[in-house]
């Protein structure tokens, strides 16, 4: 099931590149934060798949809840005058970089082990 997050990422890029798609600037901050939360879930799903811990129900619920919560926090921050958007970007960005570093480390380790077995 590791392919499920990758398929979601590919679909997201396809939607992004649709010609003629424009959104009002008032929702840009919320949509960008929701996208960042979605990417966090996708990379977390890829990491879970690599570790053999992927469950599609956890992935789907986490994707939906994280995305909605991130957008809701940004909206709430705008309403009360606190920049929660920036805090969410820092937290989600940190998680994305952590997941990417673990994915990279796994792939490099597997490649190194494969070279040793073949050589």
Order of alpha helices (4+ residues) and beta strands (2+ residues): alpha-alpha-alpha-alpha
